[in-house]
Amino acid sequence: LKACFNAEEPMPVEERLSPGAEVVLGEGAFSGLKASVLRVMPAGRRVQVLLDILGRPTAVEVDRRFVALEKNSVAHLLPFLAAAPQPELVQA
């Protein structure tokens, strides 16, 4: 990766999260649930999503770091996987 990108240049990150986007939650009580984005709140780094809880649509605010766009490839899930807690390595 270092050979492909100049370390001195900041890289813009495209924000693809927008109202109506289908996402998967990756942390907390709703981990693994699918939801729809209602609104993105940039000031607080929060996202309001619509979850189906007990058969009823419920609006819930979650931390932006724990929301990933629902895609089928590992390449699209890398930021989501990188944010997950990593187990400690056991050294012999």
C-alpha positions, 0 to 999 in steps of 0.5 A: 500500500505504501508504494501506491500512495504518497504518505504526504498527501491526504486522501479524501474519503467519500462519504457514501452513507446517505438517507435510504442506504441499507446498512449492517450494525456491527457493535452493541445490542443491535450487532448484526442487524440490518437497518435503513439510514434515516439521517446522518448527523455529522456534528456528533458522528452519529447516524439515525437508523430504522430498525425492525424491533419486535415487528415494529419500525424503531428509529435508533441513533448509533455511533457512525463507526459501527455502521457499515454499508450492506455489501457482499464483498470483503473489500466493502467490509474492510473499514467495518472489520478494522473497527471491530475489537481484535483479540490479543495475540498469545505469544509462546 
